[in-house]
Amino acid sequence: MSVLATDVGDFAAEMASDAFRRDPYPVYARMRAGSPVHRAPNGLWYVTRHADVEQALGDLRLSNDRERMTSALVARDGRMKDLSRLTARLGRVMSNTDPPDHARLRGLVNKAFTARRAERLRGRIQQVVDRLVDGVQDAEGPVDVLAAVASPLPHTVVCELFGVPEPDREQVKEWFRGLGRIHEDIDRAEQVVDAFEAYLTDLVAQRRAAPGDDLISALVTAQARGDRLTDHELLSTCFLLITAGDETTTHLIGNGLLALLRHPDQLALLRARPELIRTAADEFVRYDSPTQTILRVAAEDVPLGGRTVPAGDLVHLVLASAGRDPDRHEHPDRLDLTRPAAHRHLGFGHGPHYCLGAPLARLETELAVSTLVRRLPGLRLAVAPEDLTWRPNPLQRRLTALPVHCADDERK
């Protein structure tokens, strides 16, 4: 067996290594070259080429259905039963259903959550960003820009989008933190779901009595018009939409800013040509996506990349590897803010499950990064890149902190 084949065979184990956590992309390159549709020794499949990932994302035989996915996970690991209990509580939403339910739920949400609604928030998002940057602009020591800017921004925006009253937002953030530790303490996560569900039930009742210009009101109005949305589906959809974009957008901002700070030529280019920020968010997603991999389960035998994935097997579609595929992107390991058609990546998905919140994530990233770059000319990393730490979940690529200096060199 060649060295390449051995490395490919150990891919699943390698994902748990510190080296992979620091930089997964050399491993993805070996996967694409040696076994692009690969069944690892642990029985999981990994799909790493752009063309195959794109095909798989559009193939409805690779299912996202909650019951089918739960059965496959529990069959692999009995400890997943506790997690399946929690996912059952969360209900059926568009992210864990297949057609026709998915089309029905997504269609209703599409009426409320539109790109136009997101764009209307541009002025307000800019105000929030400016306030957050005000708080770090004159800092004399290192600042964790994740905690100071990248995390509070999407949380504030999603709360305003859904009409969450300001006094309640810190409690909502605390619930998010509890859900973020879902694998560590299922019982605690279930308590969080109970509390958040009770809160949302009350908020929905308030919007039924007095609708406003927020997403919960729009969903309540859609339900009142007779659209097929049950009360439980309404609550579950609100839960999904409120929680989904918070952490992901935080780390899209963080990963994008880190990429710029590690590529001073691109940082200088952005300062010289600030209009490039309009497409920069897509290049950040392609280059270093916070969502590395998404999971599907084969509902039947599925031919893919010259292999056949048997029914019932779990398949990792490695979005981050697809973003670095040289068959799709020229010089894929370069950050290039002028890259033609930068938006043609798979980091927001593809097909029926394409990310509904992509326009809002792009907008928040655009405004956060452009404002930091414009207002902080001395912006630079406060630690060596190799000293940054990444969260241990190999399916995501998320820093624990991003310490930077904000002041000019002469003010250090």
Protein Blocks (a to p, Z undefined) as FASTA:
>chain_A
ZZklmmmmmmmmmmmpmklmmommlmmmmmmmmombacdfkopacdfbfklmmmmmmmmk
lccbfklmmmmmmmmomklmmmmmmmmmnopafklcccfklmmmmmmmmmmmcfklmmmm
mmmmmmmmmmmmmmmmmpmbdcdfklmmmmmmmmmmmmmmnopafklmmmmmmmmmmmmm
mmmommlmmmmmmmmmmmmmmmmmmmmmmccddfklmmmmmmmnopacdfklmmmmmmmm
mmmmmmmmmmmmmmmmmmmmmmmmlmmmmmmmmmlmmmmmmmmmmmmpfblbdcdddfbd
cdeehiacdehiacdddfklmmmmmklmghklbccfkbghkllccknoghjllcfklmmm
mmmmmmmmmmmmmmmmmgccfbdfklpccdfblkbccdfbdcddfbdfklZZ
